[in-house]
Amino acid sequence: MVYSEALIVKALVVMLVRHLQSPYALDAYLPMQTTAVQQLHPYLSLPNGQRPTRRTWERRMGQLPQRLPTLIACLGRQLPVLLQPWQQGDQEYGHTTAIDTTPIKARGGVWHSKDKQAGIAPSTAIDTEAGWSRSQYHGWWWGYKLHLLVTAAPHWLPLGADLTPANVGDNTHARRLLQGPLQDLPGEVRIMLGDQLYNDKQLRTLCADRNIDLVTTRRNQGSKQYPHTDGGVDVRRVLHALRSQTIEPVNAQFKKVFDCITQAPARGLKRNQLLILGAVFVFQLLLLLQWFDNRPVGTGVKALFLAA
């Protein structure tokens, strides 16, 4: 029996809305004799009423993580067309996006470098698929990175996302995204804002090929200390302020709605990709639902999620 990808994605949305952490929990939830569950059956079954078995749920859900970045990017191309995030009333904002990573700590403790190099995991609770990374703000952490591209405008719309171990470079994975799921960004995008980790020549070339200007903070070189006084510094200062006013609120809003943004909800890369990237996809759907219902987009997202 062949079940469409759309049916499996619908099941993932139900999992996240109902706080079900695994396909096993979903399979146990669906036979419940409640009105809410009975209303879901037509969407999670074939026309003859047949539903996937537990093993089918597990197998098909296991294939979704590699598809989610593409699905998020696909919906991310449609959202700006409908929601017009760069236009508010008579005021038009530059067609600008912001790219950044969010640290997500792994569950079960850390895997110290000396033990990792020796291939010894002191505890079975350690998530051995995570990685080490360091930032000026968060210091060292063992876990994952959520790579996120959003619109820098009054409406913060996720355009692309992916999850990797924390040791994957921000610039390296940004190049992979632009050559993969994000190779067809919305045509309106003209500027991409990033921190100094994205100040990468190859990434700049990929952006230029798409008529996008990559604007990043700059590292100090030699005697050139802050504040920078080179040409264009005033424009960059305004753009970097816009970036910080975009990424931080998006992370704060995401934290309010979902519990998976600070600590990984599961162990293992694929399971975390399923739940965290699935949460990004659901967030996109919530914004789309607000637009369909003529509600203020981005306001009251958590209440809408809890009421779903």
Sequence and secondary structure as in RCSB ss.txt:
>XXXX:A:sequence
MVYSEALIVKALVVMLVRHLQSPYALDAYLPMQTTAVQQLHPYLSLPNGQRPTRRTWERRMGQLPQRLPTLIACL
GRQLPVLLQPWQQGDQEYGHTTAIDTTPIKARGGVWHSKDKQAGIAPSTAIDTEAGWSRSQYHGWWWGYKLHLLV
TAAPHWLPLGADLTPANVGDNTHARRLLQGPLQDLPGEVRIMLGDQLYNDKQLRTLCADRNIDLVTTRRNQGSKQ
YPHTDGGVDVRRVLHALRSQTIEPVNAQFKKVFDCITQAPARGLKRNQLLILGAVFVFQLLLLLQWFDNRPVGTG
VKALFLAA
>XXXX:A:secstr
    HHHHHHHHHHHHHTT  SHHHHHHHTT  SHHHHHHGGGSS TTS    HHHHHHHHHHSTTTHHHHHHHH
HHHHHHHH TTEETTEE   EEEEEEEEEE SS    HHHHHHT  S TTS TT EEEEETTTEEEEEEEEEEEE
E SSS  EEEEEEEETTS HHHHHHHHHHTTTTT  TT  EEEE GGG  HHHHHHHHHTT EEEE    BTTB 
SS  STTHHHHHHHHHHHHHHHHHHHHHHHHH STTTB SSSSHHHHHHHHHHHHHHHHHHHHHHHHTT  TTSS
HHHHHHH 
